[in-house]
């Protein structure tokens, strides 16, 4: 695959076979960013589990201390007084049956979906639309809850969901290049702590197999995972 001039220049800053500590890796990630826009920095974590087994699933949500740098559009499925509460908390859209019909008609102008438990019966019919996009509300992610105010506030503050894909990798945004390495490091460590705590009891052997951080248009930087093999309470 032929890479652009900027990518090739950025790659010279990084030793391909070296495993960097998280602080240095994120510093390099920022320095290697050459795009004319504020690139998103993502973490890609390969786990030593098998996502085909129900008892080895890794999924959850965490509020990043510095947010993601993205203006998150939130839609809330709820009824009656909860609609007003959701909108006052900062939700972009809130409602019930009318929103279900709107999405069935092709509307997808949102990033996060939150629902009260009594709305899940209606939302079930949207599974084929929301599911493949990772937008289906889930109790594990805290997006199915009677407390819509808290859910909306956290979503707007930078709450992200992490979950395994079919290749046992978790992909998550941890901020923008403009954050600088300190804020990105805070977000990264918060994410990693959450993932370590979510280790399934059925997982055997090395849990964190590998970790790479990269900006949208930049090369990947490999991070040593040794410190994250510790017990959850020790992984700070």
MOUR-V893353 format. One line per field, one symbol per residue. ss: DSSP state (A for helix, B for strand, O for the rest). psi: psi as a letter, one per 20 degrees, with the letter a starting at -180 (. if undefined). burial: # if it has 24 or more other C-alpha atoms within 12 Angstrom, else .. A space follows every 10 residues. Layout:
# MOUR-V893353
ss=???
psi=???
burial=???
This chain:
# MOUR-V893353
ss=OOOOAAAAAA AOOOOOOOOB OAAAAAAAAA AOOOOOOOOB BBBBBBBOOO OOOAAAOOBB BBBOOOOOOO OOOBBBBOOO AAAAAAAAAO OOBBBOAAAA AAAAOOOOOO OBBBBOAAAA AAAAAAAAAA AAAOOOOOOO OOOBOOOAAA AAAAAAAOBB BBBBOOOOBB BBBBBBAAAA AAAAAAAAAA AAAAAAAOOO OOOOOOOBBB BBBBBOOOOO BBBOOAAAAO OAAAOO
psi=ppqrggghgh hiipohiqoq rhghghghgg hioirjrnqp pqpoopqlro iiphjjqoqa qqophjaijp oppppporrc hhgggghhij qhqpadhhhg hghhiipklr hppqqqhiih ghhhijghgh ghjkipqphh ijioqimhgg ggggghikpq pqqqaijkqp ppqjaqhihr hghhgggghg ghgghghjpq hipqbpgogr ppqqrgjrqq ppppjghjir qgiin.
burial=......#..# #.##.....# ########## ####....## ########## #.....#### ########## .########. .##.###.## ######..## ..#......# #######.## .##..#...# ...#####.. ########## ########## ####...### ########## ########## ########## ......#### ########## #####.###. ......
